[in-house]
C-alpha cells in the first residue's frame, strides 16, 4: 500500500514523518499524533447535538498524553477499572464527568469509582446491593443500569455489544423485576440507562437504529421507575475502517440523525452520552517493526518481524488485519510490486501472526512495516510479557 489521499485516515503520519520517526527508533515502536486526536474530538463534537456528551472510552488507549489531550477538550470519560479511574484523575479529568462500567466489578473498582464521584453503571442487582453497603452519603447514590436489549439490535460485530446472551447488563425482559428489587436498596437510586449494542460499526444507519432502541428501553424504564431519567448512555461502537476499499463512518449523518432521534423523543429531557474510543484514538497511532527475515513456505509468503502478538494481538483475536505499508530507511515508502504476505512475529508459537497484507515483494531485513489504525486496542491489549521480549517504545508527537 502507498500513502495517498485515500489512506490519510489509516496512517497517522505521512511518509517524511515516518522516515524521521524511524531514524530515531532502533527497535519496534508505537507513535501517536496528539494533534490528530484533538482534531478528531473537535470535529465529532461540532457535528453532534449540544445535549450529547462525549465520553472517551479509556480502554481503547489509556496513554496519559492522550487522556490529557481529551481532558483538555472537556471530554467525559468511560472507565472500566480502578486503574483507568486513576489515569483519568492523573490526566486532569474529574469524577463528575466519568462513567464507570464492567460486568464483574471488584470491591476496589467500586471504591475507586465512589471516591472519584463517577456515575456507576450497574450490571445487576448484586452491584446495587454492594453499592448500597458502600455508600455513606446522606442522599441516595444515582446510578445507571446497563440493559441487554431483547431485540431491535443491528450490528456487524459482537465483540462487546449485541442482543443475545451476555455477561453484560440486565436482560431487558428481566428489567421490571430488577427495578422492583433495586427499590429495596434505598441508598441507591436508578436515574440513568446504558445500552451498548455495537462494536466498530461503520454504518450510521445501524448506529441510529440502535439508539432508537435505547430510547425505547429508556422510556419503559422511566415508566417503571416513576421518575425522569437524567442520563441516557448510548454506548460506543463508532467504527473506523481497516481496509482501503471500505467507506468511513459518516459522522455528519450520525450527528444529524441523533438530532432527529431527540426530536422524536421529547419525553427525554436529560443528557445523552456517547462513548467513542476507537473512533477518536485509532487513527492517531501507528505501530512500526523492522523486518528480520522473509521466507516462502509451501507456497505461502512470510515476513518475520521483530514484534508480534506481544505488541499487536488484535488481528489474532478478530481475524481482521491492520492496514500496512512498508518503508525503507533512506529510501521511503515502498510499494510498486506487491504480493499477499503473512506477517509473523518472533515468538515461539504458531499463534504469532499479526495479520496479512499486500506488501512489496522485495522486502528485505531492516525495512520497516508500518501498521495503521494502531492508536486503539493495540499496545495495551497485547501479550506484552509473553516470552519476555522488550516492550515497544511509545512516542508521543504534538505539532500543536
C-alpha positions as CSV (number, residue, x, y, z in Angstrom):
1,X,0.0,0.0,0.0
2,X,1.1,3.5,-0.8
3,X,0.3,6.6,1.2
4,X,-2.3,8.5,-0.8
5,X,-5.2,10.9,-0.2
6,X,-7.4,7.8,0.1
7,X,-5.4,6.5,3.0
8,X,-4.9,9.6,5.1
9,X,-7.3,8.3,7.8
10,X,-5.5,5.0,8.0
11,X,-2.0,6.2,8.9
12,X,-1.4,9.0,11.4
13,X,1.8,10.2,9.8
14,X,2.9,11.0,6.3
15,X,6.0,9.4,4.6
16,X,8.6,12.1,5.7
17,X,7.3,12.0,9.3
18,X,7.5,8.2,9.3
19,X,11.1,8.3,8.0
20,X,12.1,10.8,10.7
21,X,10.5,8.7,13.4
22,X,12.1,5.5,12.1
23,X,15.6,7.2,12.2
24,X,15.2,7.8,15.9
25,X,13.9,4.4,17.0
26,X,16.2,1.3,16.7
27,X,13.5,-1.1,17.8
28,X,9.8,-1.6,17.4
29,X,7.7,1.4,18.5
30,X,4.3,3.0,18.6
31,X,3.9,6.6,17.6
32,X,0.9,8.8,18.2
33,X,-0.2,12.2,16.9
34,X,-1.9,14.2,19.6
35,X,-2.8,16.9,17.2
36,X,-4.8,14.4,15.2
37,X,-6.6,13.3,18.4
38,X,-7.5,16.9,19.2
39,X,-8.8,17.5,15.7
40,X,-11.0,14.3,15.7
41,X,-12.5,15.2,19.0
42,X,-13.4,18.7,17.9
43,X,-14.8,17.5,14.6
44,X,-17.1,15.0,16.3
45,X,-18.1,17.5,19.0
46,X,-19.1,20.0,16.3
47,X,-21.3,17.6,14.4
48,X,-23.3,16.3,17.4
49,X,-26.3,18.0,19.1
50,X,-25.3,20.1,22.1
51,X,-27.0,17.8,24.5
52,X,-24.8,14.9,23.5
53,X,-21.8,14.5,25.8
54,X,-18.6,12.7,24.5
55,X,-17.1,10.2,27.0
56,X,-13.8,8.9,25.7
57,X,-13.6,5.1,26.2
58,X,-10.3,4.9,28.0
59,X,-10.0,1.1,27.3
60,X,-9.2,1.9,23.7
61,X,-5.9,3.6,24.6
62,X,-5.2,4.8,28.2
63,X,-2.0,6.6,27.3
64,X,-1.6,9.6,29.7
65,X,-0.8,12.2,27.0
66,X,-3.9,11.1,25.0
67,X,-6.2,11.2,28.1
68,X,-4.7,14.6,29.0
69,X,-5.5,15.8,25.4
70,X,-9.1,14.8,25.7
71,X,-9.4,16.2,29.2
72,X,-8.2,19.5,27.9
73,X,-11.0,19.4,25.4
74,X,-13.6,19.0,28.1
75,X,-14.4,15.3,27.4
76,X,-16.1,12.9,29.7
77,X,-14.6,9.5,30.3
78,X,-15.8,5.9,30.2
79,X,-13.7,3.9,32.6
80,X,-13.8,0.1,33.4
81,X,-11.3,-0.3,36.2
82,X,-9.8,1.4,39.2
83,X,-6.6,1.8,37.1
84,X,-8.5,3.8,34.4
85,X,-10.1,6.0,37.0
86,X,-6.6,6.8,38.4
87,X,-5.4,7.5,34.8
88,X,-8.2,10.0,34.2
89,X,-7.7,11.8,37.5
90,X,-4.0,12.0,36.9
91,X,-4.7,13.5,33.4
92,X,-6.9,16.3,34.9
93,X,-10.3,14.7,34.4
94,X,-12.9,14.7,37.1
95,X,-15.2,12.1,38.6
96,X,-18.3,14.2,37.8
97,X,-17.6,13.7,34.1
98,X,-16.8,10.0,34.4
99,X,-19.0,6.8,33.9
100,X,-17.8,3.5,35.3
101,X,-18.7,0.2,33.8
102,X,-17.9,-3.5,33.9
103,X,-19.6,-6.9,34.2
104,X,-17.6,-8.0,37.2
105,X,-16.6,-5.0,39.2
106,X,-14.2,-5.7,42.1
107,X,-14.6,-4.1,45.5
108,X,-11.5,-2.0,44.6
109,X,-13.2,-0.9,41.4
110,X,-16.4,0.2,43.2
111,X,-14.5,2.1,45.9
112,X,-12.4,3.9,43.3
113,X,-15.5,4.9,41.4
114,X,-17.2,6.2,44.5
115,X,-14.1,8.0,45.7
116,X,-13.8,9.8,42.4
117,X,-17.5,10.6,42.2
118,X,-18.1,8.7,39.0
119,X,-21.5,7.6,37.7
120,X,-21.5,3.8,38.2
121,X,-23.4,1.7,35.6
122,X,-24.7,-1.4,37.4
123,X,-24.9,-4.7,35.6
124,X,-27.2,-6.5,38.0
125,X,-28.9,-6.4,41.4
126,X,-25.5,-7.5,43.0
127,X,-23.9,-4.2,42.0
128,X,-26.9,-2.4,43.6
129,X,-26.6,-4.3,46.9
130,X,-22.8,-3.7,47.1
131,X,-23.1,0.0,46.4
132,X,-25.9,0.2,49.0
133,X,-23.5,-1.2,51.5
134,X,-20.6,1.1,50.5
135,X,-22.4,4.4,50.0
136,X,-22.3,6.6,53.1
137,X,-23.7,9.8,51.7
138,X,-26.9,11.5,53.0
139,X,-28.6,11.3,49.6
140,X,-29.2,8.2,47.5
141,X,-26.4,7.4,45.1
142,X,-27.6,8.0,41.5
143,X,-26.6,5.1,39.2
144,X,-27.3,3.9,35.7
145,X,-28.4,0.4,34.8
146,X,-26.9,-1.4,31.7
147,X,-29.6,-3.2,29.8
148,X,-29.1,-6.1,27.3
149,X,-31.7,-5.5,24.6
150,X,-34.1,-8.3,23.8
151,X,-34.5,-7.3,20.1
152,X,-34.1,-4.4,17.7
153,X,-30.3,-4.5,17.7
154,X,-28.4,-4.1,14.4
155,X,-24.7,-5.0,14.5
156,X,-21.9,-6.0,12.2
157,X,-19.7,-7.3,15.1
158,X,-20.4,-8.6,18.5
159,X,-17.2,-8.2,20.5
160,X,-18.9,-6.2,23.2
161,X,-22.4,-5.4,22.0
162,X,-25.3,-7.5,20.8
163,X,-28.7,-8.6,21.8
164,X,-28.2,-12.3,22.6
165,X,-27.0,-13.9,25.8
166,X,-24.5,-11.6,27.5
167,X,-22.3,-11.2,30.5
168,X,-23.1,-7.6,30.4
169,X,-26.1,-5.9,32.0
170,X,-29.7,-6.8,32.9
171,X,-31.7,-8.6,30.2
172,X,-34.5,-6.4,29.0
173,X,-37.1,-9.0,29.8
174,X,-36.0,-9.0,33.4
175,X,-36.0,-5.2,33.8
176,X,-39.3,-5.0,35.7
177,X,-38.1,-7.5,38.3
178,X,-34.7,-5.7,38.6
179,X,-36.4,-2.4,39.2
180,X,-38.6,-3.9,41.9
181,X,-35.6,-5.5,43.7
182,X,-33.5,-2.3,43.3
183,X,-36.2,-0.3,45.1
184,X,-35.4,-2.2,48.3
185,X,-31.9,-0.6,48.4
186,X,-32.8,3.0,49.4
187,X,-29.3,4.3,49.4
188,X,-29.1,3.7,45.6
189,X,-31.3,5.3,43.0
190,X,-31.6,4.3,39.4
191,X,-31.6,7.5,37.4
192,X,-29.9,6.5,34.1
193,X,-29.7,3.9,31.4
194,X,-26.8,2.5,29.4
195,X,-27.1,0.3,26.3
196,X,-24.0,-0.8,24.4
197,X,-25.1,-2.7,21.3
198,X,-22.4,-2.4,18.6
199,X,-18.7,-2.6,18.1
200,X,-16.7,-0.9,15.3
201,X,-19.8,-0.1,13.3
202,X,-19.3,1.9,10.0
203,X,-22.9,2.3,9.1
204,X,-24.5,5.4,10.7
205,X,-28.0,4.0,10.0
206,X,-27.3,0.9,12.1
207,X,-26.0,3.0,15.0
208,X,-29.1,5.3,14.8
209,X,-31.4,2.2,14.8
210,X,-29.7,1.0,18.0
211,X,-30.0,4.5,19.5
212,X,-33.8,4.4,18.8
213,X,-33.9,1.0,20.5
214,X,-32.1,2.5,23.5
215,X,-34.6,5.4,23.7
216,X,-37.5,2.9,23.6
217,X,-36.0,1.0,26.6
218,X,-35.4,4.3,28.4
219,X,-39.0,5.3,28.1
220,X,-40.1,2.0,29.5
221,X,-37.5,2.2,32.3
222,X,-38.7,5.7,33.2
223,X,-42.3,4.5,33.4
224,X,-41.2,1.6,35.7
225,X,-39.3,3.9,38.0
226,X,-42.0,6.6,38.1
227,X,-39.4,9.4,37.7
228,X,-37.5,11.1,35.0
229,X,-34.1,9.8,33.8
230,X,-31.3,12.3,33.8
231,X,-28.8,10.3,31.6
232,X,-29.1,8.0,28.6
233,X,-25.8,6.4,27.7
234,X,-25.9,5.2,24.1
235,X,-22.6,3.4,24.4
236,X,-19.9,3.4,21.7
237,X,-19.5,1.4,18.5
238,X,-18.4,4.3,16.3
239,X,-16.1,2.4,13.8
240,X,-13.0,3.0,11.8
241,X,-12.1,1.3,8.6
242,X,-9.2,-1.1,8.4
243,X,-9.4,-1.6,4.6
244,X,-8.9,1.0,1.9
245,X,-12.0,-0.1,0.0
246,X,-14.3,0.2,2.9
247,X,-16.2,3.5,3.5
248,X,-15.5,5.5,6.6
249,X,-18.3,6.2,9.1
250,X,-20.4,9.2,8.1
251,X,-20.2,11.1,11.4
252,X,-22.1,14.1,9.8
253,X,-25.0,11.7,9.1
254,X,-24.7,10.3,12.6
255,X,-24.9,13.8,14.2
256,X,-27.9,14.9,12.1
257,X,-29.6,11.6,12.8
258,X,-29.1,12.0,16.6
259,X,-30.8,15.3,16.3
260,X,-33.8,13.7,14.7
261,X,-33.8,10.9,17.4
262,X,-34.0,13.6,20.1
263,X,-36.9,15.4,18.3
264,X,-38.8,12.1,18.1
265,X,-38.4,11.6,21.9
266,X,-39.5,14.9,23.6
267,X,-40.2,12.9,26.8
268,X,-36.5,12.7,27.5
269,X,-35.1,16.0,28.8
270,X,-31.8,14.8,30.3
271,X,-28.3,14.3,28.7
272,X,-27.3,11.8,26.1
273,X,-23.8,10.2,26.3
274,X,-21.8,8.7,23.5
275,X,-18.7,6.6,24.4
276,X,-16.4,6.7,21.3
277,X,-13.0,5.2,21.9
278,X,-11.6,3.6,18.7
279,X,-13.0,6.4,16.5
280,X,-11.1,9.0,18.5
281,X,-7.9,7.1,19.1
282,X,-7.3,4.5,16.4
283,X,-6.3,6.9,13.5
284,X,-3.9,8.8,15.8
285,X,-1.4,5.9,16.1
286,X,0.9,3.6,14.1
287,X,3.0,0.6,15.1
288,X,6.3,0.1,13.4
289,X,8.5,-3.0,13.4
290,X,11.6,-3.9,11.4
291,X,11.8,-6.9,9.1
292,X,14.0,-9.7,10.4
293,X,13.8,-12.2,7.6
294,X,11.5,-13.4,4.8
295,X,10.6,-16.8,3.5
296,X,8.2,-18.8,1.4
297,X,6.8,-22.0,3.0
298,X,4.8,-24.3,0.8
299,X,3.7,-21.5,-1.4
300,X,2.8,-19.0,1.4
301,X,4.9,-15.9,1.7
302,X,6.0,-14.9,5.2
303,X,7.7,-11.8,6.6
304,X,9.0,-12.2,10.1
305,X,9.1,-9.1,12.2
306,X,10.8,-8.1,15.5
307,X,7.4,-7.7,17.1
308,X,4.4,-10.0,17.1
309,X,1.3,-10.6,19.2
310,X,3.3,-9.4,22.2
311,X,2.8,-6.0,20.6
312,X,-0.3,-6.4,18.4
313,X,-2.8,-9.0,19.5
314,X,-6.0,-7.7,17.8
315,X,-5.5,-9.5,14.4
316,X,-5.3,-12.8,16.1
317,X,-8.5,-12.1,18.2
318,X,-10.6,-10.7,15.5
319,X,-9.2,-12.1,12.2
320,X,-9.0,-8.6,10.9
321,X,-5.6,-7.1,9.9
322,X,-4.4,-3.6,10.5
323,X,-3.6,-1.7,7.3
324,X,0.1,-1.9,6.4
325,X,2.7,-0.3,4.3
326,X,6.5,-0.7,4.0
327,X,9.2,1.8,4.5
328,X,12.9,1.5,3.6
329,X,15.2,3.7,5.7
330,X,16.8,6.3,3.5
331,X,14.5,5.5,0.6
332,X,10.9,6.0,1.7
333,X,7.6,4.1,1.2
334,X,7.8,1.0,-1.0
335,X,5.0,-0.5,-3.0
336,X,5.4,-1.0,-6.8
337,X,5.1,-4.7,-7.0
338,X,3.3,-6.4,-4.1
339,X,2.1,-9.8,-3.0
340,X,-0.1,-11.1,-0.3
341,X,2.1,-11.6,2.7
342,X,1.6,-13.3,6.1
343,X,3.1,-11.2,8.9
344,X,4.6,-13.2,11.7
345,X,6.4,-12.2,14.9
346,X,9.4,-13.6,16.9
347,X,7.5,-15.7,19.4
348,X,7.9,-19.5,19.6
349,X,4.3,-20.2,18.8
350,X,2.3,-20.7,15.5
351,X,-0.2,-18.3,17.0
352,X,2.2,-15.4,16.5
353,X,0.5,-13.9,13.4
354,X,-0.1,-10.2,13.2
355,X,-2.2,-10.2,10.0
356,X,-1.8,-10.3,6.3
357,X,-1.2,-7.5,3.7
358,X,-0.2,-6.7,0.2
359,X,3.5,-5.9,0.8
360,X,6.4,-5.3,-1.6
361,X,8.0,-8.5,-3.0
362,X,11.5,-7.0,-2.5
363,X,11.2,-6.5,1.3
364,X,14.5,-7.1,3.0
365,X,15.9,-7.2,6.6
366,X,15.9,-3.8,8.1
367,X,12.9,-2.5,6.2
368,X,10.1,-1.2,8.4
369,X,6.5,-2.4,8.3
370,X,4.1,0.3,9.4
371,X,0.6,-0.7,10.8
372,X,-2.1,1.9,10.7
373,X,-5.1,2.5,12.9
374,X,-2.9,1.3,15.8
375,X,-3.9,4.0,18.2
376,X,-6.7,1.8,19.7
377,X,-6.7,-1.7,21.0
378,X,-3.1,-2.2,20.2
379,X,-0.3,-1.6,22.7
380,X,-2.2,-2.2,25.9
381,X,-4.2,-5.1,24.5
382,X,-1.2,-7.1,23.6
383,X,0.6,-10.0,25.3
384,X,3.5,-7.8,26.3
385,X,5.2,-10.1,28.8
386,X,4.9,-13.3,26.7
387,X,8.4,-14.8,26.1
388,X,10.0,-11.7,27.8
389,X,10.8,-9.7,24.7
390,X,11.2,-6.0,25.4
391,X,8.1,-3.7,25.3
392,X,7.9,-1.4,22.3
393,X,8.7,2.3,22.7
394,X,5.8,4.8,23.0
395,X,6.4,8.0,21.1
396,X,4.0,10.9,21.5
397,X,4.1,13.8,19.0
398,X,2.2,17.0,19.2
399,X,2.7,19.5,16.4
400,X,0.2,21.9,18.0
